[in-house]
Amino acid sequence: MVETSQVQKDTRSRSNIEKKFDNAFIALTKFFAWSIVFILILMALTVAWEAIPSLNEFGFSFLFKSVWNPVANDGKGDYGALPMIVGTLVSSVLALFIAVPLGVGTAIFLSENFIPKKVVTPLTFMVELLAAIPSVVYGLWGIYVLLPFLEPIEAILGRYLGWIPLFSIPDNVRAGGPGMFPAVIILSVMILPIITAISRDSLASLPPDLRQASLGLGASRWATIMRVLIPAAFSGIVGGVMLGLGRAMGETMAVTMLIGNANSIKVTLFAPANTIASLMANQFAEASGLQLSALMYTGVILFALTLIVNILANWIVNQIKAKY
């Protein structure tokens, strides 16, 4: 009897105050959600509006020109974004080649009981703490620690593998100096916690029945991980990789301090290069007129690249979910 009355009490109709509170909460949530969309559209439109003079002046040839000369054409300037676009894409993709195996491997190591749970927690915290380190600190660490460490490695690679264009050292470049290689290393470290955290959460959220069923059928531990768990969590892992790619494409300070900021395209990893974010960080404070508009044009390009990455990520995740 007591239980029946308790159930009746718990299932009573909600009061008007509760309904009004719920409706107000839903309306406030919708307001904040649409505010984010509005701010994003406003930012994109503002940057695009400022880029109109450069767009009218150079058109789409801006995407394929390698010159960036503010004093050309009687001080009017001549600009092209191809080296920065190439530098942004190359540095981000190469960083993924390093960070994805390390990140997914670390996620497997932390989620599959290879070590005691009391050790997993501090290790997980330390990996995620990498995401909280300011970008400028990464840049300083790269200058004072990473560059001296890479100097003998680059010298050895240049000496014995210099016949390969990718590892050749140009005559006007010294081993261990700023360039694409240290920028790629620092980017891989910066996106590592994103890939690791999302991959670990994806693996940890899988039903335990998957592991038990695979092991019960006689599969080994590594066969279970490689053939069952990773395919099942693949959509989450891909999502983490794409988020890491977006972070790498937009990273500014650390890359600016290490990449060399040279507006040229070189095949080798050891030559200075540039990215869109680094170009804007270096020149925005002193830019005016057409140069400022050209920088805004590069901002539009970076917006477009980031949008393409996010659309591609959603498409890949949806395709994988439909498959599995």
N, C-alpha and C positions, 0 to 999 in steps of 0.2 A: 504493500500500500504506500509505503514511504517512497519506494523507488518510482511508482507510477506518478505520484504527485510531484516528485523531483523532475521527472521527464516532462510533465505538463508545464512545470515552472520554467524549464530551460527552453521549451519550444513555444513560449508565448510570443505573440505578435510584437514586433518592435515598435517602440514609441515614435511619435513624430519627431522628437528631438534627435533620436538616433538616426532616423532616415535623413533629416536635414544635415546632420553632421556627415553622413556618408556621401550625400550628394555634393556637399561643399568640398569634401576631400577629393572626390572624383573630378570636380571642376578645377580645383587647384592643380591637380596632377596633369590634367589636359593642358592647362595654361602653361605650366613649366615645360611640358613636352613641346608644345608649339612654339614656345619662346626660343628653345634651342634651334628649332628649324628656322625661325625668323632671323636669329642672330647669324646663323651660318649663311643664309641667303644674302643677308645684308653685307656681310664680309665679302662674299664673292662678288656682289654687284659693285661694291666700293672699289675693290681692286680692279675689276674689269673696266669701270668707268675711268679710273686714272690711267689705264693702259691704252685707251682709245687713241691718243695722239701717236703713240708708237705703232699701234696697229695700222693706222692710216698711213704712216710714213714708210713702214717696212713690209706690211702685209704678212703673209705666211712665209716669205723668204727669211724672216727673222728666225724661224725654226731651223734653218739649214745653213746659216752663215756662221763663220768661226771668228769673225772680227769683233772686238769690243774696244772701240777707240773714241773716247769722249771728245777729243780735240779735232777729229776729222771733219771734213766739210765746213771749213771756216768756223770751227768751234761748235757746230751743230751736233756733231757726233755721228758715228756709224756703229751699229750694234747688231749682234747675232748671238743666239743662245745655244747653238749646237754643242760646243764643248761642255757647257754646264749641264745640258740634258744628258749627254753621254756620261759625264762624271757622276751624276746623280744615280743613273740606272746601274752603271758598272759597280760603283762602290756598294750600293744596296744589295745587288744580286750576289756579289762576291761575299759580302758579310753573311748572307743567308747560307752559303755553302759551308761556312765555318760554324755558324751558330745553330743551324738545324740539327746536325748530328749530335753536337754537344748538348743542346737543349733537350731533345727527345731522349737521348741516352741518360741524361741526369734525371729526367722525369720518370723513366722506367726504374732507375736505381732507387729513387725515393718512394715510389708507389708500390713496388712489388716485393717488399719485405726482404730485401737483400741485407739489410742492417737492422739492428734493434730499433723499435719505435722511439725510444728515448733519445736516440741519436738522430732520427729522421727530423724531428721538430726543429732543433737548432740548425741543422743543415738547410732545411727548407727556408727558415728565416734568413739565413745568410745569403742564399741565392736571391730571394726576393728583395733583400736589402740593396742589392746592386741597382735596382730600379730607382732607389731613393737618392742615389749619389748625384749631385749636380753635374751638368754637362761640362762646366768649366773645370771641375775637379778632374774629370776624365781627361780633359785636354792637357792640364798641367802634368798629370801622371804620365800621359803619353810623351810629353816633351822631355821630362827629366828621367823617366824610367824606360819607356818603351823604345824610344828612338836609339838610345845607347845600346839597348839589348839587341835591337834588330840590325845594328851596323855591321857586326861580323857576319851575320846570317846573309844579309844582302850582298856583302862582298864575296862570300863563298859562292852564292848562287850566280852572281854576275860573272865570276871567274870561270866556273865550270859549266854553267848552263847559259852563258851569255849569248851563245849562238842561237838560242831560242828567243824570238823578239819579246816574249812576255817577261823574260828575266834579264834582259839586257839593261845595262846602266848607261844612259847617255853621257856624252863627253863633258857636258856642263853641269852634271849632277853628281853629287858625292853620295856614297853609300851611307845609310843611316840618317839621311836628311828627310825633310817633309816630303810626302808623296802619297800616291794612292795606296800603297801597301800598309803603312801605319794607320791610315784613315780606315781601311777595311778592318784591320784588327780591332781598333777601338770601337767601331760600329758593331762588330760581332759581339763584343763584351756587353755593349749597352742594350742590345736586343735580346741577349741570352735570357734574362729573367722573365721577359714576356713569354717567350716560347716555352720555357721550362714550366712556368706556373700554369699556363693554360693547358699544356700537354699533360701535366701531372693531374690537374683537376679532371680532365677528360678520362684519363685512365682510372682514377680513383672512383669516379662516378659509375663505372660499369657494374652491372649486377654480379655479385659473387658467383652466381650459378654458372656464368660463362667459364670462369677459371676452373670450378669444380667439375663441370661437365667435360671440359677438355682433358683435365688431368685424369678423370675417371675413365676416359676412353683410351688411356695409355700414352697420351702425348707428353713429351718432356716439358720442363719448365720453359725453356727457350722457344720450343715449338708453340707452346700456348701463347707466349708473348708475341711472337712474330706473326703467327697465322690466325690468331683469334682476337687478342686484345687490341693490337695496333690497328687492324682493319676496322674493328668495332668503334674505336675512338678516333678514327682517321679524320672525320669531319671537324672535330674539335682541334686536333693537331694542325690541320690546314688553316683553320681560323686563326690560331695563334701565330702561325708562320706569316700569314698575310698581315696581321697586326704588327708583327715585328718588321715586315717590309715597309709598311707605312711609316713606322717610327724612324727607320733608317733613312728613308727618303727625305724626311723633314728635319733631321738632326742638323744643328747649326754650329754651336760653339766648339765642341770637341773636334768636329771635322774641319772647321775653319782654322783651328790651331795646328792641325797636322797634315792637311792635304797639300799645302804649298800654294794654293790660290793662283794657279797659272791657267789662263784662258787658252788652252791648247789641247789637242787630242794626241795622245801618245799610246802606242800599243803596249809599252812596258808598264809593269806595276811600280817601278821604282822612280818614275818621273813625277814631278808635281802636276796636279790636276785641279779641278774646281767643281763645285756643285752649285745648284741654284740657291740653296739656303746660304751657303758660304758667300756667294757673290753679293746677295742682298745684305748680309751682315757687314761686309767690308765696305760697301759703297753707298749704302742708303743714307748715312748721316751727312754726307757731303754732296749728294746728288741733287740736281734741280733740272727743270725743263724736260727736254727729251730723254735725258739719262734717267731721271726719276720715272718717267713713263715706261722706259724700257725695262727698268727693274720691276715695275708693276706687271709688265707683260710676262716676265719670267715667273712672277707670283701666280698669274693665271695658269701658266703651263704647269706649275707645281700642283695647283688645285686640281687640274685635269688629270695629271698622273695619279694623284692620290685617289681621286674618284674612280678612275679605271681600276686601280688595285682593289678598292673596296667592292666594286661591282664584280670583278673577277673572283674575289674571295667568296662572295655570296653565291655566285653561280657554281663554283667548285663544291662548296659545302652542300648545296641543294642537290647537285648531281650525285654526290657520295651518299647522302641520306636516302635518296630514291633508290640507289643501288643496293644498299644494305638494309 
